[in-house]
Amino acid sequence: MKEKRGIILTGAIIGIIAVLLVKFGNPKNMGFCIACFIRDIAGGIGLHSAPIVQYIRPEVIGLVLGSFLISVTGKEFKTKGGSSPFTRFILGMAVMIGALVFLGCPLRMILRIAGGDLNAIVGLAGFVVGIFIGIQFLNKGFSLRRNYSLSSFEGYLFPIANLGLFILLVAGFSMLKFSTEGPGSMHAPIWISLIAGLIVGALAQRTRMCTVGGIRDMIMFKDSYLIFGFLSILVVALIGNIALGYFNLGFAEQPVAHTDGLWNFLGMVVVGWGSVLLGGCPLRQLILAGEGNTDSAITVMGSLVGAAIAHNFGLASSTAGASPNGKVAVFVCLAVVLAISIANCEAFSSKRSLGKANS
């Protein structure tokens, strides 16, 4: 249990910070949501024009910079990349679209459960199913191939870009877009959000926090290290929500959520499956990008484009439920993730090679 204290403490701190961010102005059950925040940033820089979800979220910037700073000081910053970059870009898009059909990333799924949103339990079921499917392909030899060492400057570019975006935010750059109503207009003060992100980014880098990894490791290796962080976030956020009066048990009238169970489930199947293939959840991708992994930076860029596509083409859900376009998009994403799983699976490629040899 001693070696798990760090991940438990990290989860507890994330849970506390998430609830406090709501108290300071973030939408309820959205102290942290990587998918929602990247979506808001996409709107803030003009990649989509949905007026209620446009804001430069300092929490995301803080996550990247926190990971960068702690990895540099801990001599863990290593620039590497080149592992199927465009495949990762496409998977990042698919995961984002699935998350926006559900209305939240895996981290927000935990926070929604902690706030009493039973729709998120349906999402959790889909998330676990998606992870389980992904594991079957891992067991059959799925791989996006090795990565390679790159120049240090390549790894610095993503943190530098985030720092530049933050400078534009605090400088009030006129070309940025900001919501005046809806979730995008609800946010904690800039510096509180940034500090929260820095703290969580540093802790997540040190402990390797990953919501997908916790469930994956429990199923594959019976290793409970990461899942203790998952459970710690849930328990502490639950206590915080009850203490501050945010807890609301039920399916109906949940903040920034819908009750369309099938699409909550299937959206998170895409997220779980795609994240297993990528090697980590959206939070983990930001942390890895901060410590020099350019493949993860490309994945985040795919997520940014996926968020823009989701809102430009009406794929994202609303509180009324999944849109017709979003329902079609989920099946398209499932087909894409399946194709990527098969194309990069050693067991299937071996069969294809054997068939060619026999012919």
ABEGO torsion letter per residue (X at the ends): XAAAAAAAAAAAAAAAAAAAAAAAGBBBGAABBAAAAAAAAAAAAGABABAABBBBBAAAAAAAAAAAAAAAAAGABBBBBGBGAAAAAAAAAAAAAAAAAAGEBAAAAAAAAAAGBAAAAAAAAAAAAAAAAAAAAAAAGBBAEBBBBBBAAAAAAAAAAAAAAAAAAAAGBAABBBBABEAAABBBBAAAAAAAAAAAAAAAAAAGBBAAAAAAAAAAAGBAAAAAAAAAAAAAAAAAAAAAGABBBEABGBBGBBABAAAAAAAAAAAAAAAAAAGEBAAAAAAAAAAGBAAAAAAAAAAAAAAAAAAAAGABBBAAEBBAAAAAAAAAAAAAAAAAAAAABAAAAAAAAAAAAAX
